Amino acid sequence: MPIFLFKSLVFLASFLLFQVELILGKSILPGFGGGYLVWGVSVVFFQGALLLGYLHVHLLNRYLSINYFSKWIGFLMAVSIFLLPIQVDRLANPSYQFPAVIEIIILLTLTIGFPFFLLASLSVYSQLHLASSNLSEKTNPYLLFASSNFGAFIALFTYPVLVEPNFDIPEQLSHWAILYGIATLILIALLRSVPVPKEKNTQAWDIPPKKKLAQW
């Protein structure tokens, strides 16, 4: 059961990351047109937010114990729910007070920036949590990679086939917000069912030498 929570959280986080990129990329088009600039700036924004999420985990893991780190992640996820669902009118009706590149970044930051940043943190955090736990799977945190990749694949596959043809943008964002809430509940369940030690931090790659040799 505990490892299922890890896999579910990583899968859902990856799914939500890739789906919201497609939803918001489409949402922002009416206000700026369908040129390459809109898609290009959106991709740069999402990649930048992804890197910030990774940096967030790295810094917290370096300066905080995994115990406090876990509580911090859970708190931020719970608070971020109140920012949802995203208001699509804000994206579709820009003010045009700034150059398009700047305004796209501002709009994406104000609407999805914080939740996206937290979702980007979950995959790496889950590896650290697993590596710090007493579960037998702790020696191979890389097993979560498969769940993450599968979540991304399902998101990219289902959006043009199932989501876009059957739901308008507000409905897509509402359903996305519900799944985000479910991811938060899974994280809380994980924190309660798999406690982490109060001692030193553990890197996700802290694998015994024999296991490392087997992985490579």
C-alpha positions as semicolon CSV with decimal commas, in nm:
position;residue;x (nm);y (nm);z (nm)
1;M;0,000;0,000;0,000
2;P;0,267;0,265;0,086
3;I;0,457;0,214;-0,240
4;F;0,126;0,244;-0,425
5;L;0,083;0,589;-0,270
6;F;0,428;0,691;-0,394
7;K;0,357;0,569;-0,745
8;S;0,011;0,727;-0,752
9;L;0,143;1,064;-0,637
10;V;0,424;1,072;-0,892
11;F;0,193;0,953;-1,170
12;L;-0,072;1,214;-1,093
13;A;0,180;1,496;-1,051
14;S;0,331;1,421;-1,392
15;F;-0,013;1,386;-1,550
16;L;-0,125;1,722;-1,411
17;L;0,193;1,898;-1,521
18;F;0,162;1,792;-1,882
19;Q;-0,214;1,838;-1,904
20;V;-0,214;2,191;-1,769
21;E;0,055;2,294;-2,015
22;L;-0,178;2,195;-2,299
23;I;-0,487;2,348;-2,139
24;L;-0,329;2,685;-2,064
25;G;-0,141;2,693;-2,393
26;K;-0,477;2,673;-2,566
27;S;-0,645;2,911;-2,321
28;I;-0,400;3,191;-2,382
29;L;-0,422;3,179;-2,762
30;P;-0,738;3,394;-2,812
31;G;-0,577;3,695;-2,649
32;F;-0,244;3,676;-2,832
33;G;-0,312;3,479;-3,149
34;G;-0,184;3,141;-3,255
35;G;0,169;3,238;-3,350
36;Y;0,481;3,051;-3,250
37;L;0,561;3,326;-3,000
38;V;0,273;3,225;-2,771
39;W;0,367;2,857;-2,768
40;G;0,738;2,933;-2,743
41;V;0,703;3,165;-2,444
42;S;0,465;2,921;-2,274
43;V;0,712;2,634;-2,312
44;V;0,996;2,849;-2,174
45;F;0,780;2,949;-1,878
46;F;0,685;2,591;-1,794
47;Q;1,042;2,466;-1,827
48;G;1,162;2,747;-1,603
49;A;0,896;2,668;-1,342
50;L;0,995;2,299;-1,359
51;L;1,359;2,384;-1,289
52;L;1,257;2,608;-0,998
53;G;1,060;2,319;-0,853
54;Y;1,368;2,097;-0,870
55;L;1,580;2,373;-0,715
56;H;1,324;2,413;-0,438
57;V;1,358;2,046;-0,343
58;H;1,736;2,059;-0,364
59;L;1,768;2,361;-0,134
60;L;1,516;2,238;0,122
61;N;1,675;1,895;0,130
62;R;2,012;2,058;0,182
63;Y;1,917;2,290;0,466
64;L;1,620;2,118;0,634
65;S;1,569;1,771;0,772
66;I;1,340;1,553;0,562
67;N;1,089;1,560;0,848
68;Y;1,041;1,938;0,835
69;F;1,073;1,934;0,458
70;S;0,782;1,691;0,431
71;K;0,557;1,906;0,649
72;W;0,647;2,212;0,442
73;I;0,553;2,042;0,115
74;G;0,223;1,920;0,259
75;F;0,140;2,267;0,393
76;L;0,212;2,439;0,060
77;M;0,005;2,187;-0,134
78;A;-0,291;2,234;0,100
79;V;-0,270;2,615;0,076
80;S;-0,239;2,613;-0,303
81;I;-0,580;2,445;-0,342
82;F;-0,740;2,780;-0,260
83;L;-0,589;2,925;-0,580
84;L;-0,795;2,685;-0,792
85;P;-0,974;2,652;-1,025
86;I;-0,790;2,880;-1,265
87;Q;-0,999;3,163;-1,411
88;V;-0,971;3,130;-1,787
89;D;-1,107;3,482;-1,856
90;R;-0,790;3,625;-1,710
91;L;-0,584;3,439;-1,968
92;A;-0,807;3,503;-2,268
93;N;-0,837;3,879;-2,208
94;P;-0,491;4,030;-2,152
95;S;-0,450;4,399;-2,071
96;Y;-0,192;4,463;-2,346
97;Q;-0,010;4,699;-2,111
98;F;0,317;4,512;-2,158
99;P;0,499;4,346;-2,448
100;A;0,340;4,012;-2,534
101;V;0,631;3,806;-2,401
102;I;0,623;3,976;-2,062
103;E;0,244;3,968;-2,031
104;I;0,225;3,597;-2,114
105;I;0,479;3,523;-1,842
106;I;0,291;3,745;-1,595
107;L;-0,044;3,581;-1,672
108;L;0,093;3,229;-1,642
109;T;0,272;3,316;-1,320
110;L;-0,041;3,463;-1,160
111;T;-0,269;3,178;-1,267
112;I;-0,073;2,852;-1,258
113;G;0,274;2,950;-1,137
114;F;0,250;2,837;-0,774
115;P;0,057;2,508;-0,827
116;F;0,282;2,414;-1,120
117;F;0,592;2,491;-0,913
118;L;0,468;2,259;-0,636
119;L;0,376;1,979;-0,875
120;A;0,725;2,002;-1,023
121;S;0,864;1,946;-0,672
122;L;0,665;1,632;-0,599
123;S;0,851;1,383;-0,816
124;V;1,193;1,457;-0,668
125;Y;1,048;1,494;-0,320
126;S;0,885;1,150;-0,349
127;Q;1,222;0,996;-0,431
128;L;1,377;1,158;-0,125
129;H;1,089;1,049;0,095
130;L;1,111;0,692;-0,031
131;A;1,489;0,684;0,013
132;S;1,446;0,806;0,372
133;S;1,175;0,555;0,462
134;N;1,195;0,204;0,603
135;L;1,033;0,046;0,297
136;S;1,216;-0,230;0,114
137;E;1,184;-0,029;-0,209
138;K;1,403;0,248;-0,065
139;T;1,709;0,098;-0,233
140;N;1,559;0,167;-0,573
141;P;1,389;0,509;-0,579
142;Y;1,429;0,507;-0,957
143;L;1,121;0,286;-0,982
144;L;0,920;0,608;-0,949
145;F;1,058;0,723;-1,284
146;A;0,834;0,474;-1,462
147;S;0,524;0,614;-1,292
148;S;0,627;0,968;-1,383
149;N;0,689;0,883;-1,748
150;F;0,362;0,691;-1,768
151;G;0,172;0,988;-1,626
152;A;0,324;1,218;-1,888
153;F;0,237;0,973;-2,166
154;I;-0,125;0,938;-2,052
155;A;-0,161;1,317;-2,026
156;L;-0,030;1,379;-2,378
157;F;-0,230;1,091;-2,525
158;T;-0,567;1,160;-2,362
159;Y;-0,579;1,537;-2,413
160;P;-0,637;1,542;-2,792
161;V;-0,832;1,214;-2,789
162;L;-1,061;1,249;-2,486
163;V;-1,027;1,580;-2,302
164;E;-1,024;1,847;-2,572
165;P;-1,310;1,707;-2,785
166;N;-1,545;1,653;-2,490
167;F;-1,487;1,944;-2,249
168;D;-1,455;2,318;-2,290
169;I;-1,168;2,504;-2,125
170;P;-1,350;2,597;-1,798
171;E;-1,458;2,233;-1,756
172;Q;-1,105;2,112;-1,824
173;L;-0,968;2,346;-1,559
174;S;-1,235;2,241;-1,309
175;H;-1,156;1,873;-1,359
176;W;-0,786;1,953;-1,336
177;A;-0,844;2,129;-1,003
178;I;-1,027;1,822;-0,869
179;L;-0,735;1,597;-0,964
180;Y;-0,498;1,847;-0,800
181;G;-0,702;1,812;-0,481
182;I;-0,677;1,434;-0,506
183;A;-0,298;1,462;-0,545
184;T;-0,291;1,672;-0,227
185;L;-0,492;1,409;-0,040
186;I;-0,256;1,136;-0,161
187;L;0,040;1,339;-0,036
188;I;-0,122;1,384;0,306
189;A;-0,200;1,010;0,322
190;L;0,162;0,938;0,229
191;L;0,296;1,166;0,501
192;R;0,077;0,992;0,759
193;S;0,142;0,633;0,651
194;V;0,515;0,654;0,574
195;P;0,686;0,861;0,844
196;V;1,030;1,000;0,779
197;P;1,319;1,014;1,027
198;K;1,417;1,332;1,208
199;E;1,785;1,274;1,150
200;K;2,001;1,366;0,856
201;N;1,868;1,413;0,505
202;T;1,890;1,136;0,250
203;Q;1,973;1,188;-0,113
204;A;1,763;0,999;-0,365
205;W;2,079;0,839;-0,497
206;D;2,194;0,706;-0,158
207;I;2,190;0,344;-0,274
208;P;2,417;0,073;-0,136
209;P;2,723;0,012;-0,361
210;K;2,605;-0,329;-0,481
211;K;2,269;-0,186;-0,580
212;K;2,439;0,101;-0,758
213;L;2,647;-0,143;-0,958
214;A;2,334;-0,336;-1,049
215;Q;2,158;-0,019;-1,163
216;W;2,440;0,085;-1,392
